[in-house]
Amino acid sequence: MKMIRLIIRLAVLVFFSVNSLHAFEALQGPTELLYWDKTNTFNGYTWFGVRGTTYLVDMEGRVAHTWPIGTNPHVLTNGNVLDAAKDDPSGFGGFTEVDWDGKIAWQYTETRSTYAPHHDFLRIFNRKLNAFTTLYIANKTVSSNQCIAAGCNPAFGRNYTNAQMDAIVEIDMSGSVIWEWWFFDHIVQDFDPTKANYVGAGKTIADYPGRLNINIPGLPVQRDWLHCNSIDYNEALDQVVINSVRGEFYVVDHGNTFLVGNPSGSLALAAGPAGDFLYRFGDPARYSQGNPPSILTNWTVSTTGHKQIGGSHHDSWIPDGLPGAGRLLVFNNAQNLFEHTQGSYVFEIDPFLNAQGIGSGAYVNPPDAGYNLWPAPAPTAGKNPKLMSKQIVWSYSSKSSHGMFSHIGSSAQRLPNGNTLVCADTEGHIIEVTPSGEPVWEYINPVTSSGILKFKKDNWPMYNSIFRAFRLGTNDPVLAGRTLTSGKTITGRIPSYHSP
C-alpha cells in the first residue's frame, strides 16, 4: 500500500511538472526551474529582484549571491546594485546603491516637491562628462495655468488640476541635476491658434511626428498622464529611449542637448527643437498618421488599426556585439489593442528600415516604412489578421495566448547566443527562447506575497510577480574576480526539472 501511495505521489508530481512545461495553462504547479535544454541555452546566472531581495541564481536555480535590496534592481558593472529606495516600482522618493556585500555605497533622495520619481532609472557613463551619472523618470507637476497656456482644451480637462507630465532627469554622483528633458516642452496642438505651439496655417498634428499632441482624443492631461515606465541609454548614439504605457516609445537626443558644466544651457537645449523626438513607435494615430483600434459595426469584431503596442513596460536597445545590435526590443504587454484574443509579445524593431525593407542609416517614421498584413497564426488561436509595422523584424509570443502573458511589468533581453530572455511579470515567469521561438529554459518565481513556496496554487495576478529579469554570462565583467558558489535553491528544494 505504501508503495502504491508513493507511485501515485510521483505520478502527480510528474503530471504537474509536465503540464507546467512551456507554460501550459494550469491552475497550480511547482515553482523554480521547470525546464532546461542544456545544449541550446546561454549559460550564466539569472538575476531578479523580489520583495526586498535581489537574487543571482545559476541555471538550476541555485542561489549564487543575494543583495539586500530588490524592487527593480540594476546590477552595475562593479557588482553593485542600484535600486529604488522602497519596494514599489510605481513610485519612490529616491535610490539606494549597495555594494557586493550589501553595504550602502550611494544614495539619492528627490527633494523637489514638484517631481515624483517612478518606475525606472539607469546608471550611465556620460562620455562628455567622462563620469557616471544616473537617469530617472519623474512625473513633473504641470499647473492648470500652464496647461491652458499650452493650448489644452478646457472642455476636456476639468481645469487640469493635479496634472503631471513625465520628465527624464540626469544627476551626477553628487546628486546635482545636470540635464533634464520634459514632454511638456515638446507638445503641439491644433485647438488654440493664439498659442505659440499651434500647428500653424495649413498644417495639422500629422505634420509634427517629433512632438506630442497635448489634446490626445479621450486622454486629457491629468495626473501621471503618460505613465512612462522604462528608459534605456545608447552610449554610442548618446540617445535615450523612454516608453509610455499608453502605447508608444520615444527616442530623444542626449548628446546634442547636453553641455558640460552648464546645466541651465543643457536644460534650454533639451527644451528646444533639438529635444524633439528623433523617433517614435507604437501608435501613429496619436499624431494623425494612422488609424486607432476600434470596434467595428459588428461589435463582436474589432481591429487594432495601426496601433502596434499597448501597455508596454520595457524597451531597450540591443547592445553592440549581440545579434540584432542597434535594434530595439520591447515587451509588448498588448493591453488596449482590441485583439479578439489577447496575448503578450516581444518585438524586435529596426527603426532604420524604409518601405523597401532597406536600412537607411537614419530613423524612419514607422508609417513611412509601411505595414504587412499579419495573418492569424492558426485557426484555433482566436486572432484576427492585423497590420504589423515592417520595422518589426522579429517577434515572440506563446502559441497558447496566455502561456507567456503579463498585463503589467515584464522585460526582454537579447543574449549573446541569439536567444532572448523574457520575463512575464504577472506570474513570475522567466523563459529563454531561441530565435525560432522554442523555449529552452523556464523558471517560476517561488517568492510570493505569503512567503516562499515550492508549489504555487491558483491565486490573483502579481502573487509571485517579478518586475524584470536578466541573465549574466559566466564571463561577464560584473563577475570578474568574484568566486561564486551555488548553494541551495530559494525554496531549498533539490532541483527537479525536465530536459530534452
C-alpha positions as CSV (number, residue, x, y, z in Angstrom):
1,M,0.0,0.0,0.0
2,K,2.9,2.4,0.9
3,M,4.5,1.6,-2.5
4,I,1.2,2.4,-4.3
5,R,0.9,5.7,-2.5
6,L,4.5,6.6,-3.4
7,I,3.8,5.8,-7.0
8,I,0.7,7.9,-7.0
9,R,2.5,10.9,-5.5
10,L,5.3,10.6,-8.0
11,A,2.7,10.4,-10.8
12,V,1.1,13.6,-9.5
13,L,4.4,15.4,-9.4
14,V,5.2,14.3,-12.9
15,F,1.8,15.4,-14.1
16,F,2.1,18.9,-12.6
17,S,5.7,19.2,-13.9
18,V,4.9,18.2,-17.4
19,N,1.7,20.3,-17.5
20,S,3.7,23.3,-16.3
21,L,6.3,23.0,-19.0
22,H,6.3,25.8,-21.6
23,A,3.5,27.4,-19.5
24,F,0.7,25.1,-20.3
25,E,-2.4,26.6,-18.7
26,A,-2.5,25.2,-15.2
27,L,-4.1,26.4,-12.0
28,Q,-1.2,25.1,-9.9
29,G,2.2,23.7,-10.2
30,P,5.8,23.7,-8.9
31,T,7.9,26.8,-8.7
32,E,11.6,27.3,-9.7
33,L,13.2,25.6,-12.6
34,L,10.8,23.6,-14.8
35,Y,12.8,23.0,-18.0
36,W,16.4,23.3,-19.2
37,D,17.7,22.4,-22.6
38,K,21.4,22.5,-21.8
39,T,22.5,22.3,-25.4
40,N,20.7,25.4,-26.6
41,T,20.7,27.8,-23.6
42,F,23.0,30.7,-22.9
43,N,24.6,29.6,-19.7
44,G,25.1,32.0,-16.9
45,Y,23.3,33.5,-13.9
46,T,19.8,35.0,-13.9
47,W,19.1,37.9,-11.6
48,F,15.9,39.4,-10.5
49,G,14.6,41.4,-7.5
50,V,11.5,40.4,-5.5
51,R,10.2,41.7,-2.1
52,G,13.4,43.4,-1.0
53,T,16.0,40.9,-2.2
54,T,17.9,40.6,-5.4
55,Y,18.8,37.0,-6.3
56,L,21.5,35.8,-8.6
57,V,20.7,32.1,-9.5
58,D,22.5,29.6,-11.6
59,M,20.9,27.7,-14.4
60,E,19.5,25.2,-11.9
61,G,18.0,27.9,-9.8
62,R,20.6,27.5,-7.1
63,V,21.4,30.8,-5.3
64,A,24.9,32.1,-6.0
65,H,24.5,35.5,-4.4
66,T,22.0,37.9,-3.0
67,W,21.8,41.6,-2.3
68,P,19.5,43.1,0.5
69,I,17.5,45.2,-1.9
70,G,15.1,44.2,-4.6
71,T,12.4,46.2,-6.4
72,N,13.7,47.0,-9.9
73,P,17.4,46.2,-9.4
74,H,20.0,47.3,-11.8
75,V,23.3,45.4,-11.5
76,L,26.2,47.7,-12.2
77,T,29.5,46.9,-13.8
78,N,31.2,47.0,-10.5
79,G,28.9,44.4,-8.9
80,N,26.9,46.9,-7.0
81,V,23.1,47.1,-7.2
82,L,21.2,50.3,-7.8
83,D,17.5,50.2,-6.9
84,A,14.5,52.2,-5.7
85,A,14.6,53.3,-2.1
86,K,11.4,51.4,-1.4
87,D,9.8,48.2,-2.6
88,D,7.4,49.7,-5.1
89,P,8.3,50.4,-8.7
90,S,5.3,52.7,-9.2
91,G,6.7,55.5,-7.0
92,F,9.6,56.2,-4.7
93,G,11.5,59.1,-3.2
94,G,14.9,58.2,-4.5
95,F,17.6,55.5,-4.9
96,T,20.0,53.3,-3.0
97,E,23.1,51.6,-4.3
98,V,24.6,48.7,-2.3
99,D,27.9,47.1,-2.9
100,W,28.5,43.4,-3.5
101,D,28.4,42.8,0.3
102,G,25.2,44.7,0.7
103,K,26.6,47.8,2.3
104,I,25.2,51.2,1.2
105,A,27.6,52.8,-1.4
106,W,25.4,55.7,-2.6
107,Q,22.0,57.2,-2.0
108,Y,19.9,59.9,-3.6
109,T,16.6,61.5,-2.5
110,E,14.4,63.7,-4.7
111,T,13.7,66.7,-2.5
112,R,11.7,68.8,-5.0
113,S,8.0,68.6,-4.3
114,T,7.1,69.0,-7.9
115,Y,9.0,65.9,-9.0
116,A,7.8,62.3,-8.3
117,P,10.3,59.6,-9.4
118,H,8.7,56.4,-10.5
119,H,9.3,53.1,-12.3
120,D,12.7,53.3,-13.9
121,F,16.2,54.7,-13.7
122,L,19.6,53.9,-15.1
123,R,23.3,54.4,-14.3
124,I,25.0,55.5,-17.5
125,F,28.5,56.6,-18.5
126,N,28.3,60.2,-19.7
127,R,31.1,60.4,-22.2
128,K,31.1,64.2,-22.4
129,L,31.4,64.4,-18.7
130,N,33.7,61.4,-18.5
131,A,31.8,60.2,-15.5
132,F,29.0,58.0,-14.4
133,T,25.6,59.7,-13.9
134,T,22.0,58.5,-13.2
135,L,19.0,58.9,-15.3
136,Y,15.5,58.5,-13.9
137,I,11.8,59.1,-14.8
138,A,9.9,61.5,-12.7
139,N,6.4,62.9,-13.1
140,K,6.7,66.7,-13.0
141,T,3.8,68.9,-11.9
142,V,2.0,71.0,-14.5
143,S,-0.2,73.7,-13.2
144,S,-3.7,74.4,-14.6
145,N,-2.5,77.8,-15.9
146,Q,0.4,76.1,-17.7
147,C,-1.9,73.6,-19.3
148,I,-4.3,76.3,-20.6
149,A,-1.4,78.5,-21.8
150,A,-0.1,75.5,-23.7
151,G,-3.4,75.1,-25.6
152,C,-5.2,72.4,-23.6
153,N,-8.8,72.4,-24.4
154,P,-10.7,73.5,-21.3
155,A,-13.6,71.3,-22.2
156,F,-11.6,68.1,-21.7
157,G,-9.7,68.7,-18.5
158,R,-11.7,69.6,-15.5
159,N,-9.5,72.7,-15.1
160,Y,-6.4,70.4,-15.3
161,T,-5.8,70.2,-11.6
162,N,-3.1,67.8,-10.3
163,A,-1.7,67.4,-13.9
164,Q,1.7,65.8,-14.5
165,M,4.0,65.1,-17.4
166,D,7.0,62.8,-17.3
167,A,10.5,64.1,-17.4
168,I,13.9,62.4,-17.7
169,V,16.3,63.8,-15.1
170,E,20.0,63.3,-15.0
171,I,22.0,63.7,-11.9
172,D,25.7,63.4,-11.2
173,M,27.2,61.4,-8.3
174,S,26.9,64.4,-6.0
175,G,23.1,64.5,-6.7
176,S,23.2,67.7,-8.7
177,V,20.8,67.9,-11.7
178,I,22.9,68.3,-14.8
179,W,20.3,67.6,-17.6
180,E,16.6,67.3,-17.9
181,W,14.2,66.5,-20.7
182,W,10.4,67.1,-20.3
183,F,7.5,66.1,-22.5
184,F,5.8,69.4,-21.8
185,D,8.5,71.2,-23.7
186,H,7.7,69.1,-26.9
187,I,3.9,69.4,-27.3
188,V,1.9,70.7,-30.1
189,Q,-1.8,71.5,-30.5
190,D,-4.5,72.4,-33.1
191,F,-7.0,73.8,-30.7
192,D,-5.9,77.4,-30.0
193,P,-4.3,79.4,-32.8
194,T,-3.2,82.1,-30.3
195,K,-0.7,79.9,-28.6
196,A,2.9,79.6,-29.7
197,N,2.7,75.8,-30.1
198,Y,-0.2,75.9,-32.6
199,V,0.3,73.7,-35.7
200,G,0.2,76.8,-37.9
201,A,-1.8,77.8,-41.0
202,G,-2.4,74.9,-43.4
203,K,-0.8,72.3,-41.1
204,T,-2.1,69.6,-38.8
205,I,-0.9,67.4,-36.0
206,A,0.3,64.9,-38.7
207,D,3.0,67.5,-39.7
208,Y,4.6,67.1,-36.2
209,P,5.7,63.5,-35.6
210,G,8.5,64.9,-33.4
211,R,6.0,66.4,-30.9
212,L,3.2,65.2,-28.8
213,N,-0.4,66.3,-29.2
214,I,-1.5,67.8,-25.9
215,N,-5.1,67.2,-26.7
216,I,-5.0,63.5,-27.4
217,P,-8.6,62.4,-28.0
218,G,-10.0,60.8,-24.9
219,L,-6.9,61.4,-22.9
220,P,-6.8,64.9,-21.4
221,V,-3.7,65.9,-19.5
222,Q,-4.0,64.5,-16.0
223,R,-2.1,63.1,-13.1
224,D,0.5,60.6,-14.4
225,W,-0.6,61.4,-17.9
226,L,1.7,59.2,-19.9
227,H,2.7,56.7,-17.2
228,C,6.2,56.2,-18.6
229,N,7.8,53.1,-17.2
230,S,11.2,52.3,-18.8
231,I,14.2,54.1,-20.0
232,D,17.4,52.9,-21.7
233,Y,20.5,54.7,-22.9
234,N,22.6,54.1,-26.1
235,E,26.1,55.3,-25.3
236,A,27.3,55.1,-28.9
237,L,24.4,57.2,-30.1
238,D,24.2,59.3,-26.9
239,Q,20.4,58.9,-27.1
240,V,17.7,57.9,-24.6
241,V,14.6,55.9,-25.2
242,I,11.6,56.3,-22.9
243,N,8.5,54.0,-23.0
244,S,4.9,55.0,-22.2
245,V,2.3,52.5,-21.1
246,R,-0.2,54.4,-23.4
247,G,1.3,52.6,-26.4
248,E,4.3,54.5,-27.7
249,F,8.0,54.8,-27.0
250,Y,10.2,57.8,-27.9
251,V,13.9,58.3,-28.8
252,V,15.4,61.6,-27.8
253,D,18.8,63.2,-28.2
254,H,21.0,63.5,-25.2
255,G,24.4,64.1,-26.8
256,N,23.4,67.2,-28.7
257,T,21.4,68.7,-25.8
258,F,24.0,68.2,-23.1
259,L,26.6,70.9,-22.2
260,V,29.4,70.1,-19.8
261,G,29.4,72.3,-16.8
262,N,26.3,74.2,-18.0
263,P,23.1,72.7,-16.5
264,S,20.9,75.7,-17.4
265,G,22.2,75.6,-21.0
266,S,21.6,71.9,-21.2
267,L,18.0,72.3,-19.9
268,A,17.4,75.0,-22.5
269,L,18.7,72.9,-25.4
270,A,16.7,69.8,-24.3
271,A,13.6,72.0,-24.1
272,G,14.1,73.3,-27.6
273,P,13.7,71.8,-31.1
274,A,16.9,69.8,-30.6
275,G,15.0,67.9,-28.0
276,D,12.0,66.9,-30.2
277,F,11.5,63.2,-30.8
278,L,14.1,61.6,-33.1
279,Y,11.8,58.6,-33.5
280,R,8.6,57.3,-32.1
281,F,6.9,53.9,-32.4
282,G,3.7,52.3,-31.4
283,D,0.5,54.3,-32.2
284,P,0.6,56.7,-35.2
285,A,-3.0,57.7,-34.6
286,R,-1.5,59.7,-31.7
287,Y,-0.1,62.0,-34.4
288,S,-2.8,61.6,-37.0
289,Q,-0.8,59.3,-39.3
290,G,-2.7,56.2,-38.7
291,N,-6.0,54.6,-37.5
292,P,-6.7,53.8,-33.9
293,P,-8.1,50.5,-32.7
294,S,-11.8,50.3,-32.9
295,I,-14.9,48.1,-32.5
296,L,-16.4,47.5,-35.9
297,T,-20.1,47.8,-36.9
298,N,-20.5,44.2,-36.0
299,W,-19.4,44.8,-32.4
300,T,-18.2,41.2,-31.9
301,V,-15.3,42.1,-34.3
302,S,-12.6,44.7,-33.7
303,T,-9.4,45.9,-35.3
304,T,-6.1,47.0,-33.9
305,G,-5.8,49.7,-36.6
306,H,-2.2,50.8,-37.0
307,K,-1.6,50.6,-33.2
308,Q,1.4,48.2,-32.6
309,I,1.9,48.1,-28.9
310,G,-0.2,48.8,-25.8
311,G,0.5,48.7,-22.1
312,S,4.2,48.0,-22.9
313,H,6.6,48.1,-19.9
314,H,10.1,47.6,-21.2
315,D,12.0,49.0,-24.1
316,S,15.8,48.7,-24.6
317,W,18.5,48.8,-27.3
318,I,20.2,45.5,-28.2
319,P,23.9,46.2,-27.2
320,D,26.8,46.2,-29.6
321,G,28.2,42.8,-30.3
322,L,24.9,40.9,-29.9
323,P,22.6,39.6,-32.7
324,G,20.4,42.5,-33.7
325,A,22.7,45.1,-32.2
326,G,21.3,48.6,-32.5
327,R,17.7,47.5,-32.8
328,L,15.1,47.9,-30.0
329,L,13.5,45.2,-28.0
330,V,10.1,45.9,-26.4
331,F,8.0,43.8,-24.2
332,N,4.5,44.4,-25.7
333,N,2.0,43.5,-22.9
334,A,-0.6,44.1,-25.7
335,Q,-3.1,45.8,-23.5
336,N,-5.7,48.1,-25.2
337,L,-5.1,46.6,-28.7
338,F,-8.7,45.4,-29.1
339,E,-7.4,42.0,-30.1
340,H,-10.0,39.3,-30.3
341,T,-7.9,37.1,-28.0
342,Q,-5.3,38.9,-26.0
343,G,-1.7,37.8,-25.6
344,S,1.7,39.5,-24.9
345,Y,4.5,39.7,-27.4
346,V,8.2,40.6,-27.6
347,F,9.1,42.8,-30.6
348,E,12.5,43.4,-32.2
349,I,12.3,46.7,-34.1
350,D,14.7,48.1,-36.6
351,P,13.9,51.8,-36.6
352,F,16.1,52.5,-39.7
353,L,14.2,50.3,-42.2
354,N,12.4,52.1,-45.0
355,A,9.4,50.9,-47.1
356,Q,11.7,48.8,-49.3
357,G,13.0,46.9,-46.2
358,I,16.4,48.5,-46.6
359,G,18.4,50.0,-43.7
360,S,18.6,53.7,-44.4
361,G,21.1,54.7,-41.7
362,A,18.7,57.2,-40.3
363,Y,15.5,56.9,-38.3
364,V,12.4,56.3,-40.5
365,N,8.9,57.3,-39.3
366,P,7.1,53.9,-39.0
367,P,4.1,54.9,-41.1
368,D,6.5,55.8,-43.9
369,A,8.0,52.3,-43.6
370,G,4.6,50.8,-44.1
371,Y,2.9,47.6,-42.8
372,N,2.4,44.0,-43.5
373,L,-0.8,42.1,-43.0
374,W,-0.2,39.6,-40.2
375,P,-2.5,36.6,-40.7
376,A,-4.0,34.7,-37.8
377,P,-1.2,32.1,-36.9
378,A,-3.7,29.2,-36.5
379,P,-7.5,28.7,-36.8
380,T,-7.6,27.9,-33.1
381,A,-5.6,30.9,-32.0
382,G,-8.6,33.3,-31.7
383,K,-6.6,36.0,-33.5
384,N,-7.7,38.3,-36.3
385,P,-5.4,39.4,-39.1
386,K,-3.8,42.8,-38.3
387,L,-1.4,45.4,-39.7
388,M,2.1,45.0,-38.4
389,S,4.9,47.5,-39.0
390,K,7.5,46.4,-41.5
391,Q,10.1,47.6,-38.9
392,I,9.2,44.7,-36.7
393,V,11.8,42.2,-37.8
394,W,11.3,39.5,-35.1
395,S,8.6,38.7,-32.6
396,Y,7.9,36.1,-30.0
397,S,4.6,35.1,-28.4
398,S,3.5,31.8,-26.9
399,K,1.3,29.6,-29.1
400,S,-1.1,29.4,-26.2
401,S,-2.0,33.1,-25.9
402,H,-1.7,33.2,-22.2
403,G,1.2,30.8,-21.9
404,M,3.5,33.9,-21.9
405,F,1.3,36.8,-20.8
406,S,1.5,39.7,-18.5
407,H,-0.8,42.7,-18.2
408,I,1.9,44.7,-16.4
409,G,5.7,44.9,-15.9
410,S,8.0,42.4,-17.7
411,S,11.2,42.6,-19.7
412,A,13.1,41.2,-22.7
413,Q,16.9,40.8,-23.1
414,R,18.8,39.6,-26.1
415,L,21.5,37.1,-25.2
416,P,24.9,36.6,-26.9
417,N,23.8,33.3,-28.5
418,G,20.9,35.0,-30.2
419,N,18.3,33.7,-27.7
420,T,16.0,36.1,-25.8
421,L,15.3,36.0,-22.1
422,V,11.7,37.0,-21.4
423,C,10.2,37.9,-18.1
424,A,6.4,37.9,-17.7
425,D,5.8,39.9,-14.5
426,T,2.3,38.8,-13.6
427,E,3.0,35.2,-12.9
428,G,6.7,35.5,-12.1
429,H,7.5,33.6,-15.2
430,I,11.0,33.7,-16.9
431,I,11.8,31.9,-20.1
432,E,14.6,31.8,-22.6
433,V,13.6,31.3,-26.2
434,T,15.5,30.7,-29.4
435,P,15.2,32.8,-32.5
436,S,12.6,30.3,-33.8
437,G,10.6,30.8,-30.6
438,E,11.5,27.5,-29.0
439,P,11.6,27.7,-25.1
440,V,14.8,26.2,-23.8
441,W,14.7,27.3,-20.2
442,E,11.8,28.1,-17.9
443,Y,11.6,29.2,-14.3
444,I,8.8,30.2,-12.0
445,N,9.5,32.7,-9.1
446,P,8.9,31.0,-5.7
447,V,8.8,34.2,-3.7
448,T,5.2,35.2,-3.1
449,S,3.2,37.7,-1.1
450,S,2.7,35.0,1.5
451,G,6.2,33.5,1.6
452,I,8.5,31.2,-0.3
453,L,6.5,28.4,-1.9
454,K,7.6,25.1,-3.6
455,F,4.2,24.7,-5.1
456,K,2.1,27.6,-6.3
457,K,-1.7,27.2,-6.2
458,D,-4.2,29.4,-8.1
459,N,-4.1,33.0,-6.9
460,W,-4.6,36.5,-8.0
461,P,-2.2,38.1,-10.5
462,M,1.0,39.5,-9.1
463,Y,1.1,37.0,-6.3
464,N,4.6,35.9,-7.3
465,S,5.4,38.7,-9.7
466,I,8.9,39.7,-11.0
467,F,9.1,43.2,-12.4
468,R,12.1,42.2,-14.7
469,A,14.8,39.6,-15.0
470,F,18.1,39.4,-16.8
471,R,21.0,37.0,-17.5
472,L,24.7,37.5,-16.8
473,G,27.2,35.3,-18.7
474,T,29.7,33.4,-16.7
475,N,32.5,35.7,-18.0
476,D,30.5,38.9,-17.6
477,P,32.7,41.8,-16.3
478,V,30.2,42.1,-13.3
479,L,31.5,38.7,-12.1
480,A,35.2,39.4,-12.8
481,G,37.2,38.5,-9.7
482,R,34.2,37.0,-7.9
483,T,34.2,33.5,-6.6
484,L,30.6,32.2,-6.9
485,T,29.5,29.1,-5.1
486,S,26.0,28.0,-5.8
487,G,24.1,26.8,-2.8
488,K,20.5,25.8,-2.3
489,T,17.6,26.9,-4.4
490,I,15.4,29.7,-3.0
491,T,13.0,27.1,-1.6
492,G,15.7,24.7,-0.5
493,R,14.4,22.0,-2.9
494,I,16.8,19.9,-4.8
495,P,16.3,20.9,-8.5
496,S,13.9,18.7,-10.4
497,Y,13.2,19.7,-13.9
498,H,12.5,18.3,-17.4
499,S,15.1,18.4,-20.2
500,P,15.1,17.1,-23.8
